[in-house]
Amino acid sequence: MEEVKFEEGQLNADRHTFLREHKKLKTEHELAQRELQDHKRNTEALQRLHAQGIIDERGHYIASKKRPLDEKY
């Protein structure tokens, strides 16, 4: 009987460890997903600016005769 109680205690401890690790991994996954979405939005914004001729392929501002350098965006 004591052996069964000991094993039951071990199973409960293992269960709590598993649940704690699962919660940690889930939180880390959610953070990684948010970061990925942020990177995707930034990439899309840079691609739009490049397509509009505002920045070059390296992300540097392209001066234009139509737009003075000090113009605010």
CHARMM-style PDB file with segment names, atoms N, HN, CA, C and O in Angstrom:
ATOM      1  N   MET     1       0.826  -1.196   0.000  1.00  0.00      PROA
ATOM      2  CA  MET     1       0.000   0.000   0.000  1.00  0.00      PROA
ATOM      3  C   MET     1       0.870   1.260   0.000  1.00  0.00      PROA
ATOM      4  O   MET     1       0.574   2.228  -0.700  1.00  0.00      PROA
ATOM      5  N   GLU     2       1.938   1.236   0.786  1.00  0.00      PROA
ATOM      6  HN  GLU     2       2.179   0.449   1.354  1.00  0.00      PROA
ATOM      7  CA  GLU     2       2.834   2.398   0.823  1.00  0.00      PROA
ATOM      8  C   GLU     2       3.502   2.609  -0.524  1.00  0.00      PROA
ATOM      9  O   GLU     2       3.735   3.741  -0.946  1.00  0.00      PROA
ATOM     10  N   GLU     3       3.808   1.497  -1.197  1.00  0.00      PROA
ATOM     11  HN  GLU     3       3.618   0.577  -0.855  1.00  0.00      PROA
ATOM     12  CA  GLU     3       4.443   1.592  -2.509  1.00  0.00      PROA
ATOM     13  C   GLU     3       3.502   2.273  -3.502  1.00  0.00      PROA
ATOM     14  O   GLU     3       3.944   3.083  -4.317  1.00  0.00      PROA
ATOM     15  N   VAL     4       2.238   1.957  -3.440  1.00  0.00      PROA
ATOM     16  HN  VAL     4       1.880   1.299  -2.777  1.00  0.00      PROA
ATOM     17  CA  VAL     4       1.242   2.567  -4.325  1.00  0.00      PROA
ATOM     18  C   VAL     4       1.130   4.058  -4.027  1.00  0.00      PROA
ATOM     19  O   VAL     4       1.068   4.867  -4.952  1.00  0.00      PROA
ATOM     20  N   LYS     5       1.102   4.428  -2.757  1.00  0.00      PROA
ATOM     21  HN  LYS     5       1.153   3.770  -2.006  1.00  0.00      PROA
ATOM     22  CA  LYS     5       1.021   5.846  -2.387  1.00  0.00      PROA
ATOM     23  C   LYS     5       2.261   6.595  -2.850  1.00  0.00      PROA
ATOM     24  O   LYS     5       2.169   7.737  -3.303  1.00  0.00      PROA
ATOM     25  N   PHE     6       3.429   5.949  -2.737  1.00  0.00      PROA
ATOM     26  HN  PHE     6       3.503   5.022  -2.370  1.00  0.00      PROA
ATOM     27  CA  PHE     6       4.663   6.587  -3.200  1.00  0.00      PROA
ATOM     28  C   PHE     6       4.609   6.827  -4.702  1.00  0.00      PROA
ATOM     29  O   PHE     6       4.953   7.913  -5.169  1.00  0.00      PROA
ATOM     30  N   GLU     7       4.182   5.827  -5.461  1.00  0.00      PROA
ATOM     31  HN  GLU     7       3.903   4.945  -5.081  1.00  0.00      PROA
ATOM     32  CA  GLU     7       4.083   5.969  -6.912  1.00  0.00      PROA
ATOM     33  C   GLU     7       3.046   7.022  -7.292  1.00  0.00      PROA
ATOM     34  O   GLU     7       3.237   7.784  -8.239  1.00  0.00      PROA
ATOM     35  N   GLU     8       1.955   7.053  -6.547  1.00  0.00      PROA
ATOM     36  HN  GLU     8       1.800   6.433  -5.778  1.00  0.00      PROA
ATOM     37  CA  GLU     8       0.926   8.064  -6.805  1.00  0.00      PROA
ATOM     38  C   GLU     8       1.490   9.470  -6.565  1.00  0.00      PROA
ATOM     39  O   GLU     8       1.224  10.396  -7.332  1.00  0.00      PROA
ATOM     40  N   GLY     9       2.263   9.610  -5.503  1.00  0.00      PROA
ATOM     41  HN  GLY     9       2.479   8.858  -4.880  1.00  0.00      PROA
ATOM     42  CA  GLY     9       2.910  10.895  -5.221  1.00  0.00      PROA
ATOM     43  C   GLY     9       3.880  11.291  -6.325  1.00  0.00      PROA
ATOM     44  O   GLY     9       3.940  12.457  -6.715  1.00  0.00      PROA
ATOM     45  N   GLN    10       4.635  10.329  -6.826  1.00  0.00      PROA
ATOM     46  HN  GLN    10       4.587   9.381  -6.509  1.00  0.00      PROA
ATOM     47  CA  GLN    10       5.563  10.592  -7.931  1.00  0.00      PROA
ATOM     48  C   GLN    10       4.805  11.009  -9.191  1.00  0.00      PROA
ATOM     49  O   GLN    10       5.216  11.932  -9.894  1.00  0.00      PROA
ATOM     50  N   LEU    11       3.710  10.331  -9.466  1.00  0.00      PROA
ATOM     51  HN  LEU    11       3.376   9.582  -8.895  1.00  0.00      PROA
ATOM     52  CA  LEU    11       2.901  10.675 -10.646  1.00  0.00      PROA
ATOM     53  C   LEU    11       2.345  12.095 -10.536  1.00  0.00      PROA
ATOM     54  O   LEU    11       2.339  12.843 -11.514  1.00  0.00      PROA
ATOM     55  N   ASN    12       1.884  12.456  -9.356  1.00  0.00      PROA
ATOM     56  HN  ASN    12       1.888  11.849  -8.562  1.00  0.00      PROA
ATOM     57  CA  ASN    12       1.366  13.812  -9.155  1.00  0.00      PROA
ATOM     58  C   ASN    12       2.475  14.848  -9.325  1.00  0.00      PROA
ATOM     59  O   ASN    12       2.263  15.900  -9.929  1.00  0.00      PROA
ATOM     60  N   ALA    13       3.646  14.549  -8.793  1.00  0.00      PROA
ATOM     61  HN  ALA    13       3.818  13.695  -8.303  1.00  0.00      PROA
ATOM     62  CA  ALA    13       4.775  15.468  -8.943  1.00  0.00      PROA
ATOM     63  C   ALA    13       5.145  15.608 -10.415  1.00  0.00      PROA
ATOM     64  O   ALA    13       5.388  16.713 -10.903  1.00  0.00      PROA
ATOM     65  N   ASP    14       5.186  14.470 -11.122  1.00  0.00      PROA
ATOM     66  HN  ASP    14       4.989  13.573 -10.726  1.00  0.00      PROA
ATOM     67  CA  ASP    14       5.494  14.506 -12.554  1.00  0.00      PROA
ATOM     68  C   ASP    14       4.429  15.280 -13.321  1.00  0.00      PROA
ATOM     69  O   ASP    14       4.741  16.012 -14.260  1.00  0.00      PROA
ATOM     70  N   ARG    15       3.191  15.121 -12.925  1.00  0.00      PROA
ATOM     71  HN  ARG    15       2.937  14.527 -12.162  1.00  0.00      PROA
ATOM     72  CA  ARG    15       2.081  15.827 -13.583  1.00  0.00      PROA
ATOM     73  C   ARG    15       2.237  17.327 -13.397  1.00  0.00      PROA
ATOM     74  O   ARG    15       2.065  18.094 -14.345  1.00  0.00      PROA
ATOM     75  N   HSD    16       2.562  17.751 -12.180  1.00  0.00      PROA
ATOM     76  HN  HSD    16       2.702  17.128 -11.410  1.00  0.00      PROA
ATOM     77  CA  HSD    16       2.736  19.184 -11.918  1.00  0.00      PROA
ATOM     78  C   HSD    16       3.927  19.739 -12.699  1.00  0.00      PROA
ATOM     79  O   HSD    16       3.862  20.849 -13.227  1.00  0.00      PROA
ATOM     80  N   THR    17       4.997  18.979 -12.771  1.00  0.00      PROA
ATOM     81  HN  THR    17       5.050  18.077 -12.342  1.00  0.00      PROA
ATOM     82  CA  THR    17       6.170  19.400 -13.555  1.00  0.00      PROA
ATOM     83  C   THR    17       5.794  19.529 -15.022  1.00  0.00      PROA
ATOM     84  O   THR    17       6.160  20.504 -15.678  1.00  0.00      PROA
ATOM     85  N   PHE    18       5.067  18.549 -15.535  1.00  0.00      PROA
ATOM     86  HN  PHE    18       4.769  17.757 -15.002  1.00  0.00      PROA
ATOM     87  CA  PHE    18       4.642  18.587 -16.929  1.00  0.00      PROA
ATOM     88  C   PHE    18       3.770  19.809 -17.201  1.00  0.00      PROA
ATOM     89  O   PHE    18       3.986  20.520 -18.183  1.00  0.00      PROA
ATOM     90  N   LEU    19       2.787  20.055 -16.339  1.00  0.00      PROA
ATOM     91  HN  LEU    19       2.611  19.478 -15.542  1.00  0.00      PROA
ATOM     92  CA  LEU    19       1.881  21.189 -16.545  1.00  0.00      PROA
ATOM     93  C   LEU    19       2.630  22.512 -16.474  1.00  0.00      PROA
ATOM     94  O   LEU    19       2.338  23.424 -17.247  1.00  0.00      PROA
ATOM     95  N   ARG    20       3.583  22.634 -15.568  1.00  0.00      PROA
ATOM     96  HN  ARG    20       3.821  21.893 -14.939  1.00  0.00      PROA
ATOM     97  CA  ARG    20       4.371  23.855 -15.439  1.00  0.00      PROA
ATOM     98  C   ARG    20       5.198  24.092 -16.709  1.00  0.00      PROA
ATOM     99  O   ARG    20       5.241  25.203 -17.237  1.00  0.00      PROA
ATOM    100  N   GLU    21       5.855  23.027 -17.188  1.00  0.00      PROA
ATOM    101  HN  GLU    21       5.821  22.124 -16.758  1.00  0.00      PROA
ATOM    102  CA  GLU    21       6.657  23.147 -18.412  1.00  0.00      PROA
ATOM    103  C   GLU    21       5.779  23.430 -19.630  1.00  0.00      PROA
ATOM    104  O   GLU    21       6.159  24.209 -20.504  1.00  0.00      PROA
ATOM    105  N   HSD    22       4.619  22.803 -19.685  1.00  0.00      PROA
ATOM    106  HN  HSD    22       4.310  22.171 -18.975  1.00  0.00      PROA
ATOM    107  CA  HSD    22       3.688  23.032 -20.799  1.00  0.00      PROA
ATOM    108  C   HSD    22       3.254  24.494 -20.831  1.00  0.00      PROA
ATOM    109  O   HSD    22       3.217  25.111 -21.896  1.00  0.00      PROA
ATOM    110  N   LYS    23       2.927  25.047 -19.666  1.00  0.00      PROA
ATOM    111  HN  LYS    23       2.957  24.546 -18.801  1.00  0.00      PROA
ATOM    112  CA  LYS    23       2.510  26.450 -19.590  1.00  0.00      PROA
ATOM    113  C   LYS    23       3.648  27.366 -20.021  1.00  0.00      PROA
ATOM    114  O   LYS    23       3.425  28.346 -20.732  1.00  0.00      PROA
ATOM    115  N   LYS    24       4.872  27.049 -19.590  1.00  0.00      PROA
ATOM    116  HN  LYS    24       5.053  26.253 -19.012  1.00  0.00      PROA
ATOM    117  CA  LYS    24       6.041  27.852 -19.960  1.00  0.00      PROA
ATOM    118  C   LYS    24       6.247  27.828 -21.482  1.00  0.00      PROA
ATOM    119  O   LYS    24       6.460  28.870 -22.101  1.00  0.00      PROA
ATOM    120  N   LEU    25       6.183  26.644 -22.068  1.00  0.00      PROA
ATOM    121  HN  LEU    25       6.010  25.797 -21.565  1.00  0.00      PROA
ATOM    122  CA  LEU    25       6.367  26.529 -23.515  1.00  0.00      PROA
ATOM    123  C   LEU    25       5.257  27.239 -24.285  1.00  0.00      PROA
ATOM    124  O   LEU    25       5.511  27.855 -25.320  1.00  0.00      PROA
ATOM    125  N   LYS    26       4.049  27.155 -23.789  1.00  0.00      PROA
ATOM    126  HN  LYS    26       3.842  26.655 -22.948  1.00  0.00      PROA
ATOM    127  CA  LYS    26       2.926  27.827 -24.446  1.00  0.00      PROA
ATOM    128  C   LYS    26       3.132  29.344 -24.428  1.00  0.00      PROA
ATOM    129  O   LYS    26       2.896  30.018 -25.430  1.00  0.00      PROA
ATOM    130  N   THR    27       3.569  29.870 -23.293  1.00  0.00      PROA
ATOM    131  HN  THR    27       3.761  29.322 -22.479  1.00  0.00      PROA
ATOM    132  CA  THR    27       3.836  31.305 -23.174  1.00  0.00      PROA
ATOM    133  C   THR    27       4.956  31.726 -24.120  1.00  0.00      PROA
ATOM    134  O   THR    27       4.844  32.742 -24.806  1.00  0.00      PROA
ATOM    135  N   GLU    28       6.034  30.945 -24.157  1.00  0.00      PROA
ATOM    136  HN  GLU    28       6.124  30.119 -23.600  1.00  0.00      PROA
ATOM    137  CA  GLU    28       7.149  31.257 -25.054  1.00  0.00      PROA
ATOM    138  C   GLU    28       6.712  31.193 -26.513  1.00  0.00      PROA
ATOM    139  O   GLU    28       7.152  32.005 -27.327  1.00  0.00      PROA
ATOM    140  N   HSD    29       5.855  30.240 -26.849  1.00  0.00      PROA
ATOM    141  HN  HSD    29       5.498  29.581 -26.187  1.00  0.00      PROA
ATOM    142  CA  HSD    29       5.354  30.122 -28.217  1.00  0.00      PROA
ATOM    143  C   HSD    29       4.520  31.350 -28.592  1.00  0.00      PROA
ATOM    144  O   HSD    29       4.648  31.879 -29.697  1.00  0.00      PROA
ATOM    145  N   GLU    30       3.675  31.794 -27.676  1.00  0.00      PROA
ATOM    146  HN  GLU    30       3.572  31.364 -26.780  1.00  0.00      PROA
ATOM    147  CA  GLU    30       2.852  32.976 -27.945  1.00  0.00      PROA
ATOM    148  C   GLU    30       3.726  34.207 -28.147  1.00  0.00      PROA
ATOM    149  O   GLU    30       3.451  35.015 -29.034  1.00  0.00      PROA
ATOM    150  N   LEU    31       4.769  34.362 -27.346  1.00  0.00      PROA
ATOM    151  HN  LEU    31       4.993  33.705 -26.626  1.00  0.00      PROA
ATOM    152  CA  LEU    31       5.691  35.487 -27.516  1.00  0.00      PROA
ATOM    153  C   LEU    31       6.398  35.410 -28.865  1.00  0.00      PROA
ATOM    154  O   LEU    31       6.545  36.422 -29.550  1.00  0.00      PROA
ATOM    155  N   ALA    32       6.830  34.227 -29.240  1.00  0.00      PROA
ATOM    156  HN  ALA    32       6.710  33.405 -28.683  1.00  0.00      PROA
ATOM    157  CA  ALA    32       7.505  34.050 -30.527  1.00  0.00      PROA
ATOM    158  C   ALA    32       6.560  34.360 -31.683  1.00  0.00      PROA
ATOM    159  O   ALA    32       6.974  34.951 -32.681  1.00  0.00      PROA
ATOM    160  N   GLN    33       5.295  33.967 -31.558  1.00  0.00      PROA
ATOM    161  HN  GLN    33       4.958  33.488 -30.747  1.00  0.00      PROA
ATOM    162  CA  GLN    33       4.306  34.254 -32.597  1.00  0.00      PROA
ATOM    163  C   GLN    33       4.089  35.760 -32.743  1.00  0.00      PROA
ATOM    164  O   GLN    33       3.992  36.270 -33.859  1.00  0.00      PROA
ATOM    165  N   ARG    34       4.012  36.473 -31.610  1.00  0.00      PROA
ATOM    166  HN  ARG    34       4.091  36.059 -30.703  1.00  0.00      PROA
ATOM    167  CA  ARG    34       3.848  37.927 -31.663  1.00  0.00      PROA
ATOM    168  C   ARG    34       5.043  38.589 -32.333  1.00  0.00      PROA
ATOM    169  O   ARG    34       4.882  39.496 -33.149  1.00  0.00      PROA
ATOM    170  N   GLU    35       6.247  38.130 -31.985  1.00  0.00      PROA
ATOM    171  HN  GLU    35       6.378  37.393 -31.322  1.00  0.00      PROA
ATOM    172  CA  GLU    35       7.450  38.678 -32.607  1.00  0.00      PROA
ATOM    173  C   GLU    35       7.453  38.414 -34.103  1.00  0.00      PROA
ATOM    174  O   GLU    35       7.814  39.290 -34.889  1.00  0.00      PROA
ATOM    175  N   LEU    36       7.055  37.220 -34.502  1.00  0.00      PROA
ATOM    176  HN  LEU    36       6.761  36.508 -33.864  1.00  0.00      PROA
ATOM    177  CA  LEU    36       6.994  36.876 -35.917  1.00  0.00      PROA
ATOM    178  C   LEU    36       6.011  37.785 -36.655  1.00  0.00      PROA
ATOM    179  O   LEU    36       6.311  38.258 -37.752  1.00  0.00      PROA
ATOM    180  N   GLN    37       4.851  38.031 -36.069  1.00  0.00      PROA
ATOM    181  HN  GLN    37       4.607  37.647 -35.178  1.00  0.00      PROA
ATOM    182  CA  GLN    37       3.871  38.925 -36.689  1.00  0.00      PROA
ATOM    183  C   GLN    37       4.426  40.344 -36.808  1.00  0.00      PROA
ATOM    184  O   GLN    37       4.215  41.010 -37.822  1.00  0.00      PROA
ATOM    185  N   ASP    38       5.138  40.809 -35.772  1.00  0.00      PROA
ATOM    186  HN  ASP    38       5.309  40.268 -34.948  1.00  0.00      PROA
ATOM    187  CA  ASP    38       5.758  42.135 -35.827  1.00  0.00      PROA
ATOM    188  C   ASP    38       6.774  42.210 -36.966  1.00  0.00      PROA
ATOM    189  O   ASP    38       6.817  43.197 -37.700  1.00  0.00      PROA
ATOM    190  N   HSD    39       7.589  41.168 -37.111  1.00  0.00      PROA
ATOM    191  HN  HSD    39       7.554  40.366 -36.514  1.00  0.00      PROA
ATOM    192  CA  HSD    39       8.582  41.146 -38.186  1.00  0.00      PROA
ATOM    193  C   HSD    39       7.902  41.137 -39.552  1.00  0.00      PROA
ATOM    194  O   HSD    39       8.363  41.800 -40.481  1.00  0.00      PROA
ATOM    195  N   LYS    40       6.824  40.399 -39.675  1.00  0.00      PROA
ATOM    196  HN  LYS    40       6.449  39.860 -38.920  1.00  0.00      PROA
ATOM    197  CA  LYS    40       6.093  40.359 -40.956  1.00  0.00      PROA
ATOM    198  C   LYS    40       5.537  41.739 -41.299  1.00  0.00      PROA
ATOM    199  O   LYS    40       5.628  42.180 -42.445  1.00  0.00      PROA
ATOM    200  N   ARG    41       4.951  42.432 -40.291  1.00  0.00      PROA
ATOM    201  HN  ARG    41       4.877  42.074 -39.360  1.00  0.00      PROA
ATOM    202  CA  ARG    41       4.415  43.784 -40.545  1.00  0.00      PROA
ATOM    203  C   ARG    41       5.533  44.740 -40.946  1.00  0.00      PROA
ATOM    204  O   ARG    41       5.363  45.545 -41.861  1.00  0.00      PROA
ATOM    205  N   ASN    42       6.666  44.657 -40.269  1.00  0.00      PROA
ATOM    206  HN  ASN    42       6.804  44.003 -39.525  1.00  0.00      PROA
ATOM    207  CA  ASN    42       7.798  45.526 -40.604  1.00  0.00      PROA
ATOM    208  C   ASN    42       8.308  45.245 -42.013  1.00  0.00      PROA
ATOM    209  O   ASN    42       8.624  46.169 -42.762  1.00  0.00      PROA
ATOM    210  N   THR    43       8.385  43.966 -42.369  1.00  0.00      PROA
ATOM    211  HN  THR    43       8.128  43.215 -41.760  1.00  0.00      PROA
ATOM    212  CA  THR    43       8.839  43.598 -43.712  1.00  0.00      PROA
ATOM    213  C   THR    43       7.874  44.126 -44.764  1.00  0.00      PROA
ATOM    214  O   THR    43       8.304  44.658 -45.787  1.00  0.00      PROA
ATOM    215  N   GLU    44       6.584  43.986 -44.523  1.00  0.00      PROA
ATOM    216  HN  GLU    44       6.235  43.554 -43.691  1.00  0.00      PROA
ATOM    217  CA  GLU    44       5.589  44.485 -45.478  1.00  0.00      PROA
ATOM    218  C   GLU    44       5.693  45.999 -45.626  1.00  0.00      PROA
ATOM    219  O   GLU    44       5.583  46.519 -46.737  1.00  0.00      PROA
ATOM    220  N   ALA    45       5.904  46.709 -44.526  1.00  0.00      PROA
ATOM    221  HN  ALA    45       5.993  46.286 -43.624  1.00  0.00      PROA
ATOM    222  CA  ALA    45       6.029  48.168 -44.581  1.00  0.00      PROA
ATOM    223  C   ALA    45       7.264  48.553 -45.389  1.00  0.00      PROA
ATOM    224  O   ALA    45       7.208  49.465 -46.214  1.00  0.00      PROA
ATOM    225  N   LEU    46       8.370  47.867 -45.157  1.00  0.00      PROA
ATOM    226  HN  LEU    46       8.416  47.126 -44.487  1.00  0.00      PROA
ATOM    227  CA  LEU    46       9.593  48.165 -45.913  1.00  0.00      PROA
ATOM    228  C   LEU    46       9.417  47.845 -47.392  1.00  0.00      PROA
ATOM    229  O   LEU    46       9.916  48.577 -48.247  1.00  0.00      PROA
ATOM    230  N   GLN    47       8.720  46.767 -47.700  1.00  0.00      PROA
ATOM    231  HN  GLN    47       8.315  46.172 -47.006  1.00  0.00      PROA
ATOM    232  CA  GLN    47       8.472  46.418 -49.100  1.00  0.00      PROA
ATOM    233  C   GLN    47       7.602  47.474 -49.786  1.00  0.00      PROA
ATOM    234  O   GLN    47       7.830  47.807 -50.949  1.00  0.00      PROA
ATOM    235  N   ARG    48       6.600  48.003 -49.064  1.00  0.00      PROA
ATOM    236  HN  ARG    48       6.415  47.733 -48.119  1.00  0.00      PROA
ATOM    237  CA  ARG    48       5.759  49.062 -49.639  1.00  0.00      PROA
ATOM    238  C   ARG    48       6.585  50.330 -49.897  1.00  0.00      PROA
ATOM    239  O   ARG    48       6.457  50.959 -50.947  1.00  0.00      PROA
ATOM    240  N   LEU    49       7.436  50.697 -48.926  1.00  0.00      PROA
ATOM    241  HN  LEU    49       7.540  50.186 -48.073  1.00  0.00      PROA
ATOM    242  CA  LEU    49       8.274  51.883 -49.104  1.00  0.00      PROA
ATOM    243  C   LEU    49       9.230  51.701 -50.276  1.00  0.00      PROA
ATOM    244  O   LEU    49       9.473  52.643 -51.030  1.00  0.00      PROA
ATOM    245  N   HSD    50       9.770  50.506 -50.433  1.00  0.00      PROA
ATOM    246  HN  HSD    50       9.572  49.740 -49.821  1.00  0.00      PROA
ATOM    247  CA  HSD    50      10.664  50.229 -51.557  1.00  0.00      PROA
ATOM    248  C   HSD    50       9.889  50.291 -52.876  1.00  0.00      PROA
ATOM    249  O   HSD    50      10.379  50.858 -53.853  1.00  0.00      PROA
ATOM    250  N   ALA    51       8.695  49.718 -52.911  1.00  0.00      PROA
ATOM    251  HN  ALA    51       8.297  49.257 -52.117  1.00  0.00      PROA
ATOM    252  CA  ALA    51       7.878  49.732 -54.134  1.00  0.00      PROA
ATOM    253  C   ALA    51       7.486  51.156 -54.522  1.00  0.00      PROA
ATOM    254  O   ALA    51       7.336  51.460 -55.706  1.00  0.00      PROA
ATOM    255  N   GLN    52       7.318  52.029 -53.525  1.00  0.00      PROA
ATOM    256  HN  GLN    52       7.440  51.782 -52.563  1.00  0.00      PROA
ATOM    257  CA  GLN    52       6.959  53.421 -53.787  1.00  0.00      PROA
ATOM    258  C   GLN    52       8.176  54.266 -54.151  1.00  0.00      PROA
ATOM    259  O   GLN    52       8.031  55.434 -54.513  1.00  0.00      PROA
ATOM    260  N   GLY    53       9.376  53.688 -54.059  1.00  0.00      PROA
ATOM    261  HN  GLY    53       9.494  52.740 -53.765  1.00  0.00      PROA
ATOM    262  CA  GLY    53      10.593  54.419 -54.405  1.00  0.00      PROA
ATOM    263  C   GLY    53      11.073  55.340 -53.300  1.00  0.00      PROA
ATOM    264  O   GLY    53      11.860  56.248 -53.567  1.00  0.00      PROA
ATOM    265  N   ILE    54      10.633  55.139 -52.083  1.00  0.00      PROA
ATOM    266  HN  ILE    54       9.993  54.401 -51.866  1.00  0.00      PROA
ATOM    267  CA  ILE    54      11.036  55.987 -50.969  1.00  0.00      PROA
ATOM    268  C   ILE    54      12.361  55.498 -50.377  1.00  0.00      PROA
ATOM    269  O   ILE    54      13.190  56.300 -49.948  1.00  0.00      PROA
ATOM    270  N   ILE    55      12.553  54.171 -50.359  1.00  0.00      PROA
ATOM    271  HN  ILE    55      11.880  53.519 -50.708  1.00  0.00      PROA
ATOM    272  CA  ILE    55      13.809  53.608 -49.880  1.00  0.00      PROA
ATOM    273  C   ILE    55      14.370  52.665 -50.933  1.00  0.00      PROA
ATOM    274  O   ILE    55      13.629  52.146 -51.769  1.00  0.00      PROA
ATOM    275  N   ASP    56      15.688  52.443 -50.891  1.00  0.00      PROA
ATOM    276  HN  ASP    56      16.289  52.865 -50.213  1.00  0.00      PROA
ATOM    277  CA  ASP    56      16.292  51.486 -51.815  1.00  0.00      PROA
ATOM    278  C   ASP    56      16.241  50.090 -51.208  1.00  0.00      PROA
ATOM    279  O   ASP    56      15.675  49.888 -50.134  1.00  0.00      PROA
ATOM    280  N   GLU    57      16.850  49.112 -51.919  1.00  0.00      PROA
ATOM    281  HN  GLU    57      17.310  49.276 -52.792  1.00  0.00      PROA
ATOM    282  CA  GLU    57      16.787  47.731 -51.452  1.00  0.00      PROA
ATOM    283  C   GLU    57      17.520  47.494 -50.138  1.00  0.00      PROA
ATOM    284  O   GLU    57      17.304  46.473 -49.485  1.00  0.00      PROA
ATOM    285  N   ARG    58      18.385  48.425 -49.743  1.00  0.00      PROA
ATOM    286  HN  ARG    58      18.561  49.254 -50.274  1.00  0.00      PROA
ATOM    287  CA  ARG    58      19.088  48.322 -48.457  1.00  0.00      PROA
ATOM    288  C   ARG    58      18.379  49.079 -47.340  1.00  0.00      PROA
ATOM    289  O   ARG    58      18.806  49.033 -46.186  1.00  0.00      PROA
ATOM    290  N   GLY    59      17.304  49.770 -47.679  1.00  0.00      PROA
ATOM    291  HN  GLY    59      16.957  49.807 -48.616  1.00  0.00      PROA
ATOM    292  CA  GLY    59      16.541  50.503 -46.676  1.00  0.00      PROA
ATOM    293  C   GLY    59      16.954  51.950 -46.514  1.00  0.00      PROA
ATOM    294  O   GLY    59      16.497  52.633 -45.598  1.00  0.00      PROA
ATOM    295  N   HSD    60      17.820  52.420 -47.403  1.00  0.00      PROA
ATOM    296  HN  HSD    60      18.192  51.865 -48.147  1.00  0.00      PROA
ATOM    297  CA  HSD    60      18.260  53.812 -47.333  1.00  0.00      PROA
ATOM    298  C   HSD    60      17.278  54.718 -48.062  1.00  0.00      PROA
ATOM    299  O   HSD    60      16.714  54.351 -49.093  1.00  0.00      PROA
ATOM    300  N   TYR    61      17.088  55.902 -47.508  1.00  0.00      PROA
ATOM    301  HN  TYR    61      17.547  56.200 -46.671  1.00  0.00      PROA
ATOM    302  CA  TYR    61      16.186  56.888 -48.096  1.00  0.00      PROA
ATOM    303  C   TYR    61      16.687  57.298 -49.476  1.00  0.00      PROA
ATOM    304  O   TYR    61      17.884  57.514 -49.668  1.00  0.00      PROA
ATOM    305  N   ILE    62      15.775  57.403 -50.429  1.00  0.00      PROA
ATOM    306  HN  ILE    62      14.803  57.228 -50.272  1.00  0.00      PROA
ATOM    307  CA  ILE    62      16.105  57.855 -51.776  1.00  0.00      PROA
ATOM    308  C   ILE    62      15.609  59.288 -51.910  1.00  0.00      PROA
ATOM    309  O   ILE    62      14.407  59.548 -51.855  1.00  0.00      PROA
ATOM    310  N   ALA    63      16.545  60.212 -52.086  1.00  0.00      PROA
ATOM    311  HN  ALA    63      17.521  60.001 -52.131  1.00  0.00      PROA
ATOM    312  CA  ALA    63      16.178  61.619 -52.261  1.00  0.00      PROA
ATOM    313  C   ALA    63      15.519  61.788 -53.630  1.00  0.00      PROA
ATOM    314  O   ALA    63      15.943  61.188 -54.617  1.00  0.00      PROA
ATOM    315  N   SER    64      14.493  62.604 -53.668  1.00  0.00      PROA
ATOM    316  HN  SER    64      14.149  63.092 -52.866  1.00  0.00      PROA
ATOM    317  CA  SER    64      13.762  62.826 -54.903  1.00  0.00      PROA
ATOM    318  C   SER    64      13.603  64.320 -55.112  1.00  0.00      PROA
ATOM    319  O   SER    64      13.537  65.086 -54.151  1.00  0.00      PROA
ATOM    320  N   LYS    65      13.543  64.729 -56.368  1.00  0.00      PROA
ATOM    321  HN  LYS    65      13.597  64.107 -57.149  1.00  0.00      PROA
ATOM    322  CA  LYS    65      13.321  66.142 -56.673  1.00  0.00      PROA
ATOM    323  C   LYS    65      11.920  66.562 -56.258  1.00  0.00      PROA
ATOM    324  O   LYS    65      11.682  67.734 -55.965  1.00  0.00      PROA
ATOM    325  N   LYS    66      10.981  65.602 -56.231  1.00  0.00      PROA
ATOM    326  HN  LYS    66      11.174  64.650 -56.469  1.00  0.00      PROA
ATOM    327  CA  LYS    66       9.606  65.889 -55.861  1.00  0.00      PROA
ATOM    328  C   LYS    66       9.442  66.022 -54.347  1.00  0.00      PROA
ATOM    329  O   LYS    66       8.553  66.737 -53.883  1.00  0.00      PROA
ATOM    330  N   ARG    67      10.290  65.339 -53.571  1.00  0.00      PROA
ATOM    331  HN  ARG    67      11.011  64.757 -53.947  1.00  0.00      PROA
ATOM    332  CA  ARG    67      10.176  65.333 -52.111  1.00  0.00      PROA
ATOM    333  C   ARG    67      11.446  65.921 -51.498  1.00  0.00      PROA
ATOM    334  O   ARG    67      12.524  65.346 -51.652  1.00  0.00      PROA
ATOM    335  N   PRO    68      11.339  67.032 -50.822  1.00  0.00      PROA
ATOM    336  CA  PRO    68      12.532  67.536 -50.137  1.00  0.00      PROA
ATOM    337  C   PRO    68      12.908  66.598 -48.986  1.00  0.00      PROA
ATOM    338  O   PRO    68      12.051  65.896 -48.449  1.00  0.00      PROA
ATOM    339  N   LEU    69      14.181  66.591 -48.612  1.00  0.00      PROA
ATOM    340  HN  LEU    69      14.876  67.161 -49.048  1.00  0.00      PROA
ATOM    341  CA  LEU    69      14.676  65.698 -47.565  1.00  0.00      PROA
ATOM    342  C   LEU    69      14.021  65.942 -46.218  1.00  0.00      PROA
ATOM    343  O   LEU    69      13.859  65.004 -45.437  1.00  0.00      PROA
ATOM    344  N   ASP    70      13.641  67.176 -45.927  1.00  0.00      PROA
ATOM    345  HN  ASP    70      13.772  67.938 -46.561  1.00  0.00      PROA
ATOM    346  CA  ASP    70      13.106  67.491 -44.605  1.00  0.00      PROA
ATOM    347  C   ASP    70      11.600  67.253 -44.513  1.00  0.00      PROA
ATOM    348  O   ASP    70      11.002  67.553 -43.480  1.00  0.00      PROA
ATOM    349  N   GLU    71      10.976  66.727 -45.557  1.00  0.00      PROA
ATOM    350  HN  GLU    71      11.463  66.484 -46.397  1.00  0.00      PROA
ATOM    351  CA  GLU    71       9.530  66.446 -45.507  1.00  0.00      PROA
ATOM    352  C   GLU    71       9.243  65.348 -44.499  1.00  0.00      PROA
ATOM    353  O   GLU    71       9.953  64.344 -44.449  1.00  0.00      PROA
ATOM    354  N   LYS    72       8.211  65.535 -43.701  1.00  0.00      PROA
ATOM    355  HN  LYS    72       7.635  66.351 -43.742  1.00  0.00      PROA
ATOM    356  CA  LYS    72       7.833  64.559 -42.678  1.00  0.00      PROA
ATOM    357  C   LYS    72       6.877  63.545 -43.277  1.00  0.00      PROA
ATOM    358  O   LYS    72       6.045  63.892 -44.115  1.00  0.00      PROA
ATOM    359  N   TYR    73       6.992  62.287 -42.850  1.00  0.00      PROA
ATOM    360  HN  TYR    73       7.667  62.005 -42.169  1.00  0.00      PROA
ATOM    361  CA  TYR    73       6.100  61.218 -43.322  1.00  0.00      PROA
ATOM    362  C   TYR    73       5.220  60.768 -42.227  1.00  0.00      PROA
ATOM    363  OT1 TYR    73       4.397  59.874 -42.425  1.00  0.00      PROA
TER     364      TYR     73
END
